Structures are given as structure tokens and as C-alpha cells.
């Protein structure tokens, strides 16, 4: 392939990409099958299905029940936050709908941002009337202003 420009010609040659030894006769289907198998979790690490069978298709937080066609809306939340702690009895898991799971993790992020020592699960936002000197966080100031706008005056 040759390109020309006002500064001269540029020539590009494509070289064939050599396949690794022994893989020249593989079909596309075989290659895709190998890639899918490589992505599967090792045996014993599919805790989602185990949690769904142990705890059922119900969100542990809001109590909403899901049928089999909507089971993809349930996620497994690790109570202690350690994704490698997967006991066989399911004591570290709780099934949460995607909405409750997002709420729990966003509360944890907000708690860290505001400098709270409480965990994301137990944290609830409560407005406290503090002076501006006591509150150095920009986010807390914005929250206070937003709550004051909403008060009937």
C-alpha cells in the first residue's frame, strides 16, 4: 500500500501474522470455545449460583422476590467485603437486587468521602445543624445547602 503526500511517498507492507505452532488448522469455533473455557471460574468459585440456591431468589434488603426469568437482577453481596471469603454454608453472602447492592456500596463510598468511621451498611445520612467552621468538607456543605433549600420557609 502506498500513500503520497506533499513530502513524498510512504510505503507500507503488511506481513502475515504467523499462527503459533500446532494452531494453524484450528477452526474459529474451536478458538472461541477455548477462550470461553479459559474465562470460566475454577471449580468451587461459582458462589453466585450456590448463594441463590441457599438463600433463594429474594433480596435480603428490600424483600422483593424474583422469578427465574429475572434472576439476573440478583447479585451476591459479601457481608465482610472480602470476595475471597466464600464459606460453603453461605454465611458471608446475602442476595441483593442490583438496586439495593448499588445503594449499599454507594453509601460506603459516601461515608468514606465524608470521613465517617461507620460501615456502608449501617451508615445513614442525617442532617445535623453545624456551623460552617465545624464542617470542612465541600460535599457536606453542598448537602447542607441542598437540604436547606428544601425546607419550607
MARVEX-121116 format. One record per residue: y negated, z negated, x negated of N, C-alpha, C in turn; residue in three letters. Coordinates in steps of 0.05 Angstrom, whole numbers, plus 5000, padded with zeros to 4 digits. Each point is the difference from the previous one (the first is absolute). Layout:
# residues N
YZXYZXYZXALA/...
# end
This chain:
# residues 153
502350004983497750005017497550004982UNK/498150165006497750034983497549965017UNK/498249844990497449965013497850124982UNK/498050115012497850084983497549865009UNK/498349954981497449875006497950124982UNK/497649915002497950124983500349914971UNK/501849804995500449914972502550134987UNK/501550145016502450134989502449965018UNK/502250094992502449995016501749754993UNK/501249895021501849774997502750095010UNK/502049964984502750085007501749755003UNK/501549995022501849775006502850115004UNK/501949894987502850085003501649775011UNK/501650055021501749805011502750014987UNK/500949774992502649984988501849865020UNK/502550095003501849875019500649724992UNK/500249825020500649724995503049974998UNK/501149924977502949994997501149765016UNK/502150055015501449785014501649844981UNK/500349735004501749844983502850105000UNK/501449954978502850094997501849905023UNK/501550185011501849925022498850015028UNK/497450055002498750015026499150275008UNK/500850214986499150275006501150105026UNK/502449925008501250115024499849825024UNK/498349794999499749825023498450135022UNK/500849955024498550115023497749815006UNK/498150095016497749845007501049765016UNK/502050045018501049785016501249784983UNK/501450084979501249804982497849844986UNK/498050144991497849864986498649815018UNK/499450085025498749835019501749765007UNK/502750045003501849785006500049794977UNK/499950104975499949824977497449845000UNK/497850135006497449865000500049785022UNK/501150075024500049805021501849764993UNK/502350064988501849784992498749824979UNK/498450124983498749844979497849825011UNK/498950075024497949845012501149775017UNK/502650015007501149805017500149734985UNK/499449785014500149744986502949934993UNK/500449864978502749914992501349845022UNK/502649995000501549855021499049715000UNK/499649905024499149725003497049965001UNK/498550224996497149975001498750115026UNK/501750095019498950105025499749765019UNK/498149834994499749755015498750065028UNK/498750225003498750065026502150015022UNK/502150154996502050035021501449735005UNK/500549854978501249745004498249815016UNK/497450014994498149835014499950075030UNK/500050265005499950095028502549915015UNK/502350014987502449925014500149695003UNK/499049854981500049715002498049905021UNK/497550094997497849905017499550165025UNK/501150235003499650165024497550174998UNK/499650165021497850195000497649875015UNK/499249774991497749855012498149924978UNK/497450035004498049914981499949695001UNK/500349884977500049704999497349885005UNK/497950164999497349895004499050045028UNK/500050245010498950055027502250005021UNK/502550014993502249995019500750265014UNK/498750224992500550255013502850104992UNK/501550095021502750104995499950314998UNK/501650104982500050294995502850115006UNK/500150245012502650125004500850164975UNK/502450115000501050134976498350244992UNK/498850145019498450234993497449934986UNK/499149755002497549914988500449804977UNK/502549984990500649814979498450054974UNK/499050254997498450064976497349855001UNK/499249885022497549845002500449714991UNK/502549934994500549734990500350014969UNK/498849814987500249984971501149724993UNK/500949974976501049754990497949874983UNK/499249765007498049854985501549784985UNK/499449984974501249794983498249755003UNK/501149795011498449765005498749884975UNK/501550014977498949894976498550204983UNK/499950255009498550214986501650124977UNK/502449914994501650104979502050215011UNK/499650254994501750215010502750014987UNK/500449854979502649994987501749775010UNK/498849825016501449775012501250095027UNK/502550104999501350105024502649865005UNK/499949755010502549865005501650135022UNK/502649994999501850135019499649895029UNK/499149755002499749895027497350085013UNK/498350144985497550095012497949795003UNK/500249784986498249785004497250054988UNK/499750214984497350064989498850245014UNK/501350105021498950235014499249935028UNK/498050155010499450005028499250285008UNK/501050095023499350275009497349995014UNK/498250174990497350015012499450295008UNK/498650045022499150265006497950084980UNK/499550264997498150094980497349885003UNK/499249955025497349895005499849714990UNK/502049835006500049724991500349994970UNK/501750174988500450004971497450074986UNK/498650205010497450074988498049775003UNK/500049875023498249775004500549784981UNK/502549934995500749794982499050064972UNK/500650254990499250074973497050034997UNK/498650105021497150024998498749735000UNK/501149815014498949735000500349874972UNK/502350064987500449904973497950114981UNK/499550265002498050134983497249885005UNK/499449965026497449895007499749714990UNK/502249855002500049724990499549994970UNK/501350184985499650014971497150084994UNK/499050195015497350094995497949785005UNK/500549855021498149785007500549754983UNK/502150004984500549784982501549765013UNK/501450065021501549785013502749964986UNK/500949755000502649934988502350025020UNK/499350045026502250015019501450275000UNK/502450005009501650255000499050195022UNK/500850254998499250205020501149945027UNK/502349875001501349955026498649785015UNK/499049804987498849775013496950035002UNK/498950204988497150034999498950115026UNK/497949875010498650115023497049984995UNK/498650205009497250024995498549835021UNK/498549814990498449825018497250004989UNK/498050045017497350004992499049724995UNK/498949944977498849744994497150054995UNK/498349835010497150044997499249874973UNK/499850154979499349904974497350134992UNK/498649864982497550114990500650234981UNK/498050174994500450234983500749934971UNK/499049764991500649914973503049944996UNK/501249895021502849924998501850245000UNK/499150225011501850235003499150224981UNK/501550044979499250194980501450275004UNK/501950015017501650255003498550195018UNK/499850254991498650215015501550055026UNK/502750004999501650055024499549785021UNK/499949754991499549785019497350025012UNK/498050094985497350045011500050225022UNK/501450214994500250225020501449915025UNK/502149844997501549895022498349825017UNK/498449824987498249825014497950165016UNK/498950204988497950165014501250155024UNK/502450104996501350155022500649815024UNK/500949754993500649815022497449905013UNK/497849984986497549915011498950225019UNK/500450254994499150215018501550005026UNK/502549914999501649995024499549775019UNK/498549794990499449765016497950075021UNK/500449905025497950045020497649834993UNK/497850115001497749854991497949975020UNK/
# end
